[in-house]
Amino acid sequence: MDHYSYSKLSLYDNCSRQYKLRYLEKREEPPSRPLKIGGAVHEAIAAYDRHLVAERVKTDVTWATVALAEAKKNLEDPKQRGGPTKLNFDEWDEVTDIFMGFVDSHILEPENVAAIEEMHKIIQDGYTFWAKIDLMEILTGFPRITDYKTNHRIMSDAEISSDFQLGTYAWMIHTLSGYKEIYCQLDFVRHRTTKGVRFDLEAIKKVEKRITGLIETMRAEKAWKPAPGSHCSWCAWAEDCPAISDLPVEPPQTEEDAGKLGGEILVLEKQLKDRKEVLNKWTAKNGFLEVGGQAFGHFESRGYKPDVPAFIDLMREVGQDPYPYINVDGRKLSSLMRDEQMAAEIELISQESVSTSFRHKKAEV
């Protein structure tokens, strides 16, 4: 019997090749810092919430350090699925900051709690669907699902309303328990902000259609072609992806090898420039284009260029020093430096700034 989850469906929907490498070829990938920190925060929150329910209290700041200790113990347990996960001091420091902020603002009603970090399973025609829900509460007439997120960015209301993960939770609880209305929310614990969406039967049916459609497509998949997108930035196997480049990147052993690599960079930059120009013209005519979670198009940029003398007068009127806000444009300054006498005077009142960066420019003959 095939086994599916939101994580599997989402990964396949983003890139079938990445799904194949992870789940079918079972390739190992080291856990990233965000994943390790997110996993540790989830463990600590689960331990803390279970304590609140067991003690029938709404909050207990004094137990926070115990929750962190339990999280560390669970993560480093050799018996855990996927093996132990160890965080360095810096990572644990970030986990502690996030979790203590959560504890300071978190209020739980123990009598409403139905499940904490509980794995749910649906058995369908020839497959099972699994989901672990961080927190489920039963309110008056409907359940409330909470998924804790350690993201740096807070999602917009539009993103929340169409979030596939929340939809899979609503579909699962409806299928298992028959509820016709389910409230699902994301708790952005770094920011102490919660956003949610209410799912009715119509919305749940749409999610179910998407789930079954993806599963049918996955079962029939043969090509496993890559799909470039924002997920490429965290893919562990991007270096050898045919969608990015068929040029293997090997550390150069000789000057000839390094020269070949430099030539390839020039070719790729030219290809990138040409493609951007073509897409520039297409979006100018047809509007924005969304690919792999990224939007291409012509975005408006706005800024302010106040009259400098008037700005200085205004800042002085309000008791502010204007000069930290004024920057001498280096390109304009360079034109003054062409005059030898002016250049000498400017050098006397200037601090030289020297830095290096990797780039390429036309070679001097």
C-alpha positions in Angstrom: 0.0 0.0 0.0 1.3 3.5 -0.9 1.8 6.0 1.8 1.3 9.8 1.4 1.4 13.0 3.4 1.3 16.7 2.9 5.1 16.8 2.8 5.2 14.3 0.0 2.5 15.9 -2.1 3.9 19.3 -1.7 7.4 18.2 -2.6 6.1 16.4 -5.7 4.0 19.4 -6.7 7.1 21.6 -6.5 9.5 19.3 -8.3 9.0 15.6 -9.2 12.7 15.0 -9.6 13.4 16.2 -6.0 10.6 13.9 -4.8 12.1 10.9 -6.7 15.6 11.5 -5.2 14.3 11.8 -1.7 11.6 9.2 -1.4 12.2 6.7 -4.2 16.0 6.7 -4.3 16.2 7.3 -0.6 19.1 9.8 -0.9 20.3 11.2 2.4 20.4 15.0 2.9 21.8 16.7 6.0 19.2 18.6 8.0 19.3 22.3 7.4 19.6 24.9 10.2 15.9 26.0 9.8 14.7 22.4 9.9 16.7 21.6 13.0 15.6 24.8 14.8 12.0 24.2 13.7 12.1 20.6 14.9 13.5 21.5 18.3 11.0 24.3 18.9 8.1 21.9 18.0 9.5 19.3 20.5 9.7 21.9 23.2 6.2 23.3 22.5 4.7 19.8 22.5 6.3 18.9 25.8 5.1 22.2 27.3 1.5 21.9 26.1 1.3 18.3 27.4 2.5 19.6 30.8 -0.2 22.3 30.8 -2.9 19.7 30.0 -1.6 17.2 32.6 -1.5 19.9 35.3 -4.8 21.6 34.1 -3.2 25.0 34.0 -3.3 27.7 31.2 0.4 28.7 31.5 3.5 27.8 33.5 6.6 29.8 32.8 8.6 27.9 35.5 8.4 24.7 33.4 9.9 26.2 30.3 13.5 25.0 31.0 12.2 21.5 31.6 10.4 21.5 28.3 13.6 22.5 26.5 15.5 19.7 28.3 12.9 17.2 27.2 13.1 18.5 23.6 16.9 18.0 23.6 16.5 14.5 25.0 13.9 13.5 22.4 15.9 14.9 19.5 19.2 13.2 20.5 17.5 9.8 21.1 19.2 7.3 18.8 15.8 5.4 18.4 14.0 8.3 16.9 13.0 8.0 13.2 15.8 9.2 10.9 18.4 9.0 13.7 19.4 11.5 16.4 19.5 15.3 15.6 22.1 17.4 17.4 22.1 21.2 17.6 25.2 23.3 18.3 25.2 26.0 21.0 24.3 28.8 18.6 21.3 26.8 17.3 20.1 26.0 20.8 20.4 29.7 21.7 18.0 30.6 18.9 15.6 27.8 19.9 15.6 29.0 23.5 14.8 32.6 22.4 11.9 31.5 20.1 10.5 29.1 22.7 10.7 31.5 25.7 8.9 34.2 23.6 6.2 31.6 22.9 5.9 30.7 26.6 5.6 34.3 27.6 2.6 34.8 25.3 1.0 31.4 25.1 -2.3 30.7 26.9 -3.9 27.2 26.6 -7.3 26.1 27.7 -6.6 22.5 28.8 -10.3 21.4 28.7 -10.4 22.2 25.0 -7.3 20.1 24.0 -8.1 16.9 22.0 -4.6 16.0 20.7 -1.0 17.2 20.9 1.5 16.2 18.2 -0.7 13.2 17.3 -0.3 11.2 14.1 -3.6 10.8 12.2 -4.1 8.2 9.4 -6.7 7.9 6.6 -7.0 4.6 4.7 -8.3 5.2 1.1 -8.4 3.1 -2.1 -5.0 1.5 -2.1 -3.2 4.1 -0.1 -2.9 5.7 3.3 -2.6 9.4 4.1 -0.7 10.5 7.2 -0.5 13.8 9.1 0.9 14.9 12.4 -1.1 17.8 13.8 0.7 20.0 16.3 -2.4 20.9 18.3 -6.1 20.1 18.0 -8.7 21.7 20.2 -12.5 21.2 20.2 -14.4 24.4 20.6 -18.1 25.0 20.6 -19.3 23.0 17.6 -16.1 22.8 15.6 -12.4 21.8 16.0 -9.5 24.2 15.8 -6.2 23.0 14.3 -3.0 24.9 15.1 0.3 24.4 13.2 3.3 26.0 14.8 5.7 27.8 12.4 9.2 29.1 13.0 9.4 31.0 9.7 11.0 34.4 9.7 8.3 35.7 7.3 4.6 36.0 8.2 2.4 34.8 5.4 -0.2 37.1 3.9 -4.0 36.6 4.4 -4.3 35.5 0.8 -1.5 32.9 1.3 -3.2 31.6 4.5 -6.6 31.3 2.8 -5.1 29.1 0.1 -2.6 27.2 2.2 -2.5 23.6 1.1 -1.1 22.2 4.3 -4.0 23.7 6.4 -6.4 22.3 3.8 -5.0 18.8 4.2 -5.6 19.0 7.9 -9.2 20.2 7.5 -9.8 17.3 5.0 -8.3 14.8 7.3 -10.3 15.8 10.4 -13.5 16.0 8.3 -12.9 12.5 6.9 -12.1 11.0 10.3 -14.6 12.8 12.5 -17.3 14.1 10.2 -17.0 17.8 11.2 -18.5 20.1 8.5 -16.7 23.2 9.7 -13.0 23.3 10.8 -10.8 26.3 11.7 -7.1 25.9 10.9 -4.5 28.4 11.9 -0.7 29.0 11.7 1.0 30.2 14.8 4.1 32.2 13.8 5.9 31.7 17.1 8.8 34.0 16.3 6.4 36.9 15.9 3.7 35.9 18.4 1.2 36.2 15.6 -1.6 33.8 14.6 -3.5 33.7 11.3 -6.2 31.3 10.3 -8.9 30.3 7.9 -12.2 28.5 8.3 -12.9 25.5 6.0 -16.5 24.6 5.1 -17.6 21.5 3.2 -17.2 23.2 -0.2 -13.6 24.2 0.6 -12.8 20.7 2.0 -14.1 19.1 -1.2 -11.8 21.3 -3.2 -8.8 20.2 -1.1 -9.8 16.5 -1.4 -10.0 16.9 -5.2 -6.5 18.4 -5.2 -5.1 15.6 -3.0 -6.6 12.7 -5.1 -5.5 14.4 -8.3 -1.9 14.7 -7.1 -1.9 11.1 -6.0 -3.2 9.9 -9.3 -0.6 11.9 -11.1 2.2 10.6 -8.9 1.1 7.0 -9.4 1.3 7.5 -13.2 4.6 9.5 -13.1 7.4 8.1 -15.4 9.5 11.1 -16.4 10.3 12.7 -13.0 11.4 15.9 -14.7 12.8 18.8 -12.6 10.7 22.0 -12.2 12.9 25.1 -11.4 11.6 27.4 -8.7 12.3 29.0 -5.4 12.7 25.5 -3.8 16.0 25.1 -5.9 17.7 27.4 -3.3 17.3 24.7 -0.6 17.5 21.5 -2.7 20.4 19.3 -1.6 20.8 18.0 -5.2 20.7 21.2 -7.2 24.3 21.0 -8.3 23.6 18.1 -10.6 20.1 19.1 -11.7 19.7 19.0 -15.5 17.3 21.9 -15.2 20.0 24.2 -13.8 23.0 23.2 -15.8 24.5 20.1 -17.5 28.0 21.4 -16.8 29.5 19.5 -13.9 31.2 21.8 -11.4 34.5 20.3 -10.3 37.2 22.1 -8.3 39.8 23.1 -10.9 43.1 21.3 -10.7 45.0 23.3 -13.3 44.9 26.8 -14.8 43.4 25.3 -17.9 40.6 23.8 -15.8 40.0 27.2 -14.1 40.0 28.9 -17.5 37.3 26.4 -18.8 35.2 27.2 -15.7 35.6 30.9 -16.3 34.5 30.5 -19.9 31.4 28.5 -18.8 30.5 31.4 -16.5 30.7 33.9 -19.4 28.4 31.7 -21.5 25.9 31.2 -18.7 25.8 34.9 -18.0 25.2 35.7 -21.6 22.4 33.1 -21.7 20.9 34.5 -18.5 21.0 38.0 -20.0 19.3 36.9 -23.2 16.6 35.0 -21.3 15.9 38.0 -19.0 15.5 40.3 -22.0 13.1 37.9 -23.7 11.0 37.5 -20.6 11.2 41.2 -20.0 9.5 41.8 -23.3 6.9 39.0 -22.7 5.8 40.3 -19.3 5.7 43.9 -20.6 3.1 42.7 -23.1 1.3 39.9 -21.2 1.7 40.9 -17.5 3.1 39.0 -14.5 4.2 35.4 -14.8 4.4 33.1 -11.8 6.9 30.2 -11.9 7.9 28.0 -9.1 6.7 30.4 -6.4 8.4 33.4 -8.0 6.7 36.2 -9.9 8.4 37.8 -12.9 7.2 41.2 -14.2 7.6 44.9 -13.9 7.3 45.9 -10.2 6.9 49.5 -9.2 9.7 51.1 -7.2 9.2 54.3 -5.2 11.5 56.5 -3.3 12.1 60.1 -2.2 14.7 62.6 -3.3 14.1 65.7 -1.2 15.8 69.1 -1.9 19.0 68.8 0.2 19.1 72.4 1.5 15.4 72.2 2.4 16.0 68.8 4.1 18.8 70.2 6.2 16.7 73.2 7.3 13.8 70.8 8.2 15.9 68.5 10.3 17.4 71.4 12.2 13.9 72.8 12.9 12.9 69.5 14.5 16.2 69.2 16.4 17.7 66.5 14.4 21.3 66.3 13.0 20.8 66.0 9.2 24.3 64.9 8.3 24.0 61.1 9.1 21.2 61.0 6.5 23.2 62.6 3.8 25.5 60.5 1.6 28.0 61.8 -1.0 27.4 59.9 -4.3 30.7 58.3 -5.2 29.9 58.5 -8.9 29.3 62.2 -8.8 32.4 62.6 -6.5 34.6 60.9 -9.1 33.8 63.6 -11.7 35.2 66.2 -9.2 38.3 64.1 -8.7 39.3 64.6 -12.3 40.4 68.1 -11.3 43.9 67.6 -9.7 43.6 70.5 -7.3 40.1 69.5 -6.3 41.1 65.9 -5.9 43.9 66.9 -3.6 41.6 68.9 -1.4 39.0 66.1 -1.3 41.6 63.6 -0.3 42.5 65.8 2.7 39.0 65.5 4.1 38.3 61.9 3.1 38.9 58.5 4.5 40.0 56.0 1.9 37.8 52.9 1.6 39.2 49.8 -0.1 37.5 46.5 -0.5 37.7 43.5 -2.8 34.9 41.4 -4.3 34.9 38.5 -6.8 33.7 39.6 -10.2 35.0 39.9 -13.7 35.8 42.8 -16.0 37.6 43.5 -19.2 41.3 42.5 -18.9 43.9 45.2 -19.3 46.2 44.6 -22.3 
